[in-house]
Amino acid sequence: MKDNPYEKPKNSQQEEVQGKQLLEAKKESQLKKLEEYIVKLAVDGEFKVHENGELRVWIGTDDAEINFDEGMVQDEASIPADIGQFARITPFAPDFDISPEKTDCIKIHPSGSEVRFTLIPRSAGRFEVSANIELYHAADCAGPSVPKTAKTLTVEVSVDNKYIIKSKLKELGQIFWKNFIDFWGALIALLLAALLFLIRRKIKKKTGYTDTNE
């Protein structure tokens, strides 16, 4: 029997089947990876009351890598990926002034998307920091959102006594210098007024001029 010229060789068919299987396995793996996002929260673990700290929120797949700076406290949580690929993030840190207060609408990239916030402490102490994440399907973050919350981290804000002493000395110096200038300004004005009075009086004696208004 003659071979069918249109029939593919068995080896070629096997390779094609294996290729399809690998492609399907890759697709399944990608879908599995995108079942959830990993949210990583990192914040400076300790900083002084006159310094600014940094809060970083990273969202991506579990196989993506992100390295935070040394000294940052960090934790992570997972959120479903099918809720939406776009997010708006609002940090939650009531004991700090925060800049910016929230992010614009960002797209969550599988390799990871990161946003940063500046934390300005209002006082010394131990405080909790977290972030609220709103997920959207729309690219402009329009429509209903699904809120999620990242893990809560504890931050230590310490007091720099040397800085406080320097600040107080500087403040006292400014007060002293202001009072010193005010005192000497008033004294010089008084001396000038007295000097003008004496000069005027001497002129009157020499000229015999009398001011009728006096």
C-alpha positions in Angstrom: 0.0 0.0 0.0 1.3 3.4 -1.0 1.7 6.0 1.7 -0.7 8.9 1.6 1.4 12.0 0.7 -1.1 14.2 2.6 -0.8 12.2 5.8 1.6 13.5 8.4 4.3 11.2 9.7 3.7 9.7 13.1 6.6 11.5 14.7 5.3 14.8 13.4 1.8 14.0 14.8 3.3 13.1 18.2 5.3 16.4 18.3 2.2 18.3 17.4 0.2 16.6 20.2 2.9 17.2 22.7 3.1 20.9 21.6 -0.6 21.3 22.1 -0.4 19.6 25.5 2.5 21.9 26.6 0.5 25.0 25.4 -2.6 23.9 27.3 -0.5 23.2 30.4 1.1 26.7 30.1 -2.3 28.3 29.7 -3.6 26.4 32.7 -0.6 27.4 34.7 -1.1 31.0 33.8 -4.7 30.9 34.7 -3.8 29.2 38.0 -1.3 31.9 38.8 -3.8 34.6 38.1 -6.4 33.2 40.4 -5.0 35.5 43.1 -2.7 38.4 43.5 -0.2 38.8 46.3 -0.3 42.1 48.2 3.0 43.0 50.0 3.0 45.8 52.4 6.3 47.3 53.6 7.1 50.3 55.9 10.1 51.7 57.6 10.2 49.8 60.9 11.6 52.7 63.0 12.2 56.4 62.4 12.5 59.5 64.4 9.7 61.9 65.2 11.2 64.7 62.9 11.9 62.3 60.0 9.6 61.0 57.3 8.9 57.3 56.8 7.9 55.4 53.7 5.0 53.0 53.1 5.2 50.8 50.0 2.4 48.7 48.6 3.2 46.1 46.0 0.6 43.9 44.1 1.6 41.1 41.7 1.6 37.4 41.1 3.2 35.0 43.6 6.2 34.2 41.3 7.2 37.8 40.8 10.0 39.1 43.0 10.2 42.3 44.9 13.0 43.4 47.3 12.4 46.0 50.0 15.0 48.1 51.7 16.7 46.9 54.8 15.0 47.9 58.0 11.5 47.8 56.5 8.8 45.8 58.3 6.8 43.8 55.8 3.9 41.3 55.5 1.8 39.9 52.7 -1.8 38.8 52.0 -3.6 37.4 48.9 -6.6 38.7 47.1 -8.6 37.1 44.3 -7.4 38.2 40.8 -10.7 37.8 39.1 -12.2 40.8 41.0 -10.4 43.2 38.7 -7.1 44.2 37.1 -7.2 47.8 38.2 -6.8 49.2 41.6 -6.9 52.4 43.7 -4.9 52.2 46.9 -5.5 54.3 50.1 -3.1 54.0 53.0 -4.6 53.7 56.5 -2.4 55.4 59.1 -4.4 57.7 61.3 -1.4 58.7 63.4 0.5 60.1 60.3 0.1 62.8 57.7 0.2 60.9 54.4 1.3 62.0 50.9 -0.4 61.3 48.6 -3.6 60.5 50.4 -4.5 57.9 47.7 -3.3 56.7 44.3 -4.8 57.3 40.9 -6.2 54.3 39.1 -3.3 51.8 38.4 -3.2 48.6 36.4 -2.0 45.5 38.2 0.8 44.0 36.1 1.6 40.3 36.6 5.3 41.2 37.2 4.1 43.5 40.0 2.9 47.1 40.5 4.2 49.2 43.3 3.1 52.5 44.8 4.8 54.6 47.5 3.6 56.9 50.2 5.3 59.3 52.5 4.5 59.1 56.2 4.9 62.2 58.4 4.5 61.3 62.1 2.5 63.5 64.4 4.1 62.2 67.6 6.3 59.5 69.0 4.9 56.0 69.9 4.0 52.6 68.3 1.4 52.9 65.5 -0.3 50.6 63.1 -0.2 51.1 59.4 -2.3 49.3 56.7 -3.7 50.0 53.2 -7.2 49.7 51.7 -7.2 48.3 48.1 -10.2 48.9 45.9 -10.3 46.6 42.8 -12.1 47.5 39.6 -12.7 45.9 36.2 -12.7 49.3 34.4 -9.4 50.9 33.3 -10.5 54.2 34.8 -11.6 52.6 38.1 -15.2 53.6 37.3 -18.2 51.6 38.5 -18.5 49.5 41.6 -15.4 48.4 43.4 -14.5 45.5 45.7 -12.6 46.7 48.8 -9.8 44.6 50.2 -7.5 45.3 53.2 -3.8 44.5 53.4 -2.2 43.2 56.5 -1.6 45.6 59.4 2.0 46.5 60.4 3.3 48.1 63.5 5.7 51.1 63.2 7.9 52.5 65.9 8.4 56.2 65.9 11.0 57.2 68.4 12.0 60.6 69.9 15.4 62.1 69.1 16.3 63.9 72.3 19.3 65.6 70.7 17.2 66.9 68.0 14.6 68.2 70.5 17.3 69.9 72.6 18.7 71.6 69.5 15.2 72.6 68.3 14.5 74.1 71.7 17.8 76.0 71.9 17.2 77.3 68.3 13.7 78.4 69.3 15.0 80.1 72.5 17.8 81.8 70.4 15.2 83.1 68.0 13.0 84.5 70.8 16.1 86.1 72.5 17.3 87.6 69.3 13.9 89.0 68.5 13.5 90.5 72.0 17.1 91.8 71.8 16.4 93.6 68.5 13.0 95.0 69.8 14.7 96.3 73.0 17.6 98.0 71.2 15.3 99.3 68.6 13.1 101.0 71.2 16.1 102.2 73.1 17.7 103.8 70.1 14.4 105.4 69.1 14.2 106.9 72.7 17.8 108.2 72.6 17.2 109.8 69.2 14.1 111.5 70.5 15.9 112.8 73.5 18.8 114.0 71.4 16.5 115.8 69.0 14.8 117.5 72.0 18.2 118.7 73.4 19.3 120.0 70.0 16.1 121.8 69.5 16.3 123.3 73.0 19.8 124.5 72.4 18.9 126.1 69.1 16.0 128.0 70.9 18.4 129.4 73.5 20.9 130.6 70.9 18.4 132.2 68.6 15.8 133.2 71.1 13.1 131.6 68.9 9.9 130.8 70.7 7.4 128.4 69.2 3.9 129.8 69.7 2.4 126.3 69.4 4.2 125.0 72.5 
